[in-house]
């Protein structure tokens, strides 16, 4: 892990944001590009920050295209002004998000992280393996055998004598010999134990042992929503989404986690049912399969702006 202080990391983050905005500006010169290359080559931390900035820009790739489409019908002068403003927004918004509260710095400067649609599996420490799902981030303190879930979803496979602690916003999960999935939501975390036993200490002083086959939500006030382990939920570990007569709206909300850009659908499609096994590494193919099996059409404005609409019946 880097020996940089948090303040130094933030400074590099802000610098990457400024370089990103400059690169997308209309007046970016070859000299500017050369200076950017020098900055990137100065250290591995600079290059990592730049790559993370590019990943972030990908999330906003839809914005200039979508806004410029709305300007195409304007007179030439008005169109040029509108497009110039759009390009300005496209350059500045990612930079603002990099250093603003909408995407805290700790999420994309975490020790380990994945972009949208990316998954990663790695040995963590003696007897423990970590797997990150799409759009996830963790901070590590291996000396203390501690992991903090910053964002997203992880799976842990442990067969160790020494306990490993997983720090959640609402509590602490401790495991030795167990297999567990943990997903962070806005106001709670969901802990699902596939095998073994884990200790879960939550807000309000609640502390429980969870056995394999159990799952529970962890909130600021305690533990709730106890349920049996759903064996289809963690299939993301094998790059698969399983649906068994699932409402299409619920399926699409899950699929959207693996797809950069905008995915929208007509509310009339919410209650359609979908069954099948779908690879998350090709979401375009998943949408094509849905269109082939359900009464819907896929409307693609750009790779990053897709809408699903009910298929019109022939007159």
N, C-alpha and C positions, 0 to 999 in steps of 0.2 A: 504494500500500500504506500501511497505517497506520503512524504514527510512534510508536505506543505501544511501551513496553518489554514484554518477556515477562512481567515481574512484574505490570505494569498489566493486561495481557490476562488473566492468571490471576485477578486480583481481580474483573474484570468477569464472567468466567466463573462464579466462585463466587457473585457477586451474582445473576446470572441463575438459577442453580440454587436459591438461596434464594427468589427471587420465584416460581419455578415451584412449589416446595413449598407456599408460602403460598397461591397461587392455587387449588391443589387441596385445601386444607384445608377442613374443615367450617365453621370460624369465620371464613373470609375475608369481610371486610366491604366495603361500597362505598368506605369511606375507604381501605382497603388497595388496592383496584383503582385508585383515583385516584392514590395514591402510586406505584403501578406505572407508570401512564401517564406521570407526571412523570419517573420514572427513565428510561423508554424514550425520551422526547423530549429528554433532556438531551444526547445525542450520537448520532451514527450508529453508533458502536461499541456503545453500549448496545442500540440497536434490532437490530443484526445479531446480537448475542449472544442476545437474546430470541428471535429467529426461529429460531436454531439450537437453542435449548432446546426450542421447540415441535416442531421436527422430531424431536428425540430422544424427546420424549414420545410421538410417534406410534408409535415402535418398541415402546413399552410399553403401547400402547392395549389389547392383548389381555389384559394381566395382571389388572386388576380384574374384567373380565367372566368370565375363565376361573376365577378363584378364587371369585368370588361364586356361580357356578353350583354349586360344591361345597357351598355353605352353604344352598342353597334348601330342602333337606329337613330342616333343623334346626328345633327349636321356636323360636317368635318371639323369645324373649330371646336364645337362643344365636345365632340368625340375625343379630340386630341387632349383637351383639358381633363376630361373624365378619366381617360386612360392614364394620363400622367399622375393623377391623384391616386388611382388604383395602384400603380406601381410604387408610389410612395408608401401607401398603406402596406403593400406586400413586403416592402423592405423593412419598415419600422415596426410592424406588429410582432414579427418573430423576435426581434431584438428586445422589444419591451417585455414580451412574455418570458424571455430568457432570464431577465433580472427582476421581474415583477412578482407580485404575489400570486398571479394566476398559475404559475409553474415555479414553485419554490426551488431555489438553487440546489437544495439537498437532494431533490429527486433525480436530477440528471448529472449531479456530481457524486452520486452514491458510489460505493466501492464496486458494486456489481449492478448492472442494469441491462434491460432489454428494450428495444424499440418496439413500435407497433408491428405485430406479426412475427416478431422474433422470439425464439425460445432458446434457453441455454441450460446445459447440465454440467456440473463440475464437482470434483471432490472438494469438500470444505475443510475438514480437519479429520483427525484420526477417527475412523469408523463412521463418518458422516458424509453424505452426499447431498448436494443442493441442486434443485432444478427450478428455474424461473420461467414463468409463463409470459405471454405477451405484455408489453408495457409495464414491467415490474422493476423494482429497485430495492436493494438491501444495503445496509452498512454492516461491516464485519469488525468484530473485536475477537480475533482468534485466540489471543493469549488468555482472554477471560472466557473463551468458549461461549461467545454471545453473538447474536445476530439481531438486527433491528429491521423489521419490515417497514420500508418507507412507502411503498406503493405496490399495488397489484396483487400477485398470487404466486406462492411458492409451494414446492413439495420438498419434504425432507425425509431421507432414508437413513436411519440411525441404527447402528449396532455397536455401541460404545459403552465403556465402563464409566467414563466421566459424563456428567449431564451437560446438555446443551440448552441454553436459554434463548428463547425467541421473544424479543421485546415488541409488544403491540401497543398501539395508542391507548388501549383500554385495559391492559394487563400483561402478564408474563406466562409464556408456555415453556414447560421444562420437559425434556425427553431424554431417554437413554437408548432403549431398544424399541423402536417404533417407526411406523411409516405414517406420515401426517401431511395433509394439505391445509394451507392457511390462505384465505383470501381477504384482502382489506377493502372495505366499502367506505363510504363517506362518514358514517356514524357508528360503524361496528365492524368486527372481524368475524369470519366464519371459520371454525376449526373442525376438520373432519379427520377422524382417526381410522386408517385402513387396518392397522394391526398394532399390537403392543398396547402400552398404557402410557398416558401423559398426565402431567400435573398442570392444571390451568388455574392461575390466580387472577381474578378480575377485580374491577372497581367495586367499592362498597364492602371489601373484605371477603367476598365470595371466593372459595377455593375448592376445586373438585378434581377427582381423578376421572379421566375419560378412558374407557376401554375401546379396543378395536371394535368397529361397528357402530360407533356413536359420532354424532356431530352436534355442534352447539354454536350459538351466536354469543359473542363477547361484547358487552356494551359498557358504558361508563358506570352503570349502576349494578352490573352483575352479569349472570349467565341466563340465557333465555332461548326459546325455540329449540328445545332438545328434539332430536329426531334420529332415526336409524340412518346409518351410513348409506348413501346412494352410490353404488358402484359405477354408475355411468358418469358421475360428475368429474372425476379426475382423469378422464380419458384424454384430456389435453396433454397429459404427460407423453402420450404416444402420437401427438399431433393430430388428434381426431376429436370431432364433436359428434356425439351420439344424440339422436332424437327419437323418441318412442311416442308417437302420437302427440307431439308437443305443439302447443299453439305457435303459429308462425311468428308472431310478434316477439315472444320470448326467445325463440331461436335466433331471430335477426339481431336482437339486442346483444346476444352472446357473440354472434358472428362479427358484429361491428367492432368488437375489441381487437380483432385480428386484421382489420382492414384500415389502412390510412385513408384520410379524406372523409367525405360525407356519404353516408348510406341512409336513405330515407325511404319510407313506404307509406302508401295510402292506408289510413286507419281501417278501411274495409277489409284489408288483408289480415288483420290481427288474429282473427279466430280461425283461419285456415289451419289445418293440421299437417305436420310434417313428420316423416319417419325415415330414418336412414343413418348412415355413417358417412361423415364428410371430413375431408382433409382440410386443415386450416391453413396449409401452406399455399393453397390456390383458391382464394375466395372468389375469383372470377368464375372458376369452374363450379363452385358451389352455387352461385347465383344462376348459372346456366342450367344446372340440374333442377333447381327449384322451378325455373320457368318451363322446363320440359315436363314436370310432374304436377304442377299446380296451375290454376287459371290466373296467371299473372304474366306481365311483360316487364323486361328489364330495360329501362331507359338510361343510356349512358351519355352524359354530357361531356365528361372527361373521365380519365382513369380514376380521378379522385372525387367525382360527383356522380353518384348513381341513385336512381329512383326506381322503386317498384310500384307498378300500377295494376289494377284489376284488368284482366283481358276482356275486351269488348266482345259481346256475343254477336255472331253474324246475324244480320237482319233476315 
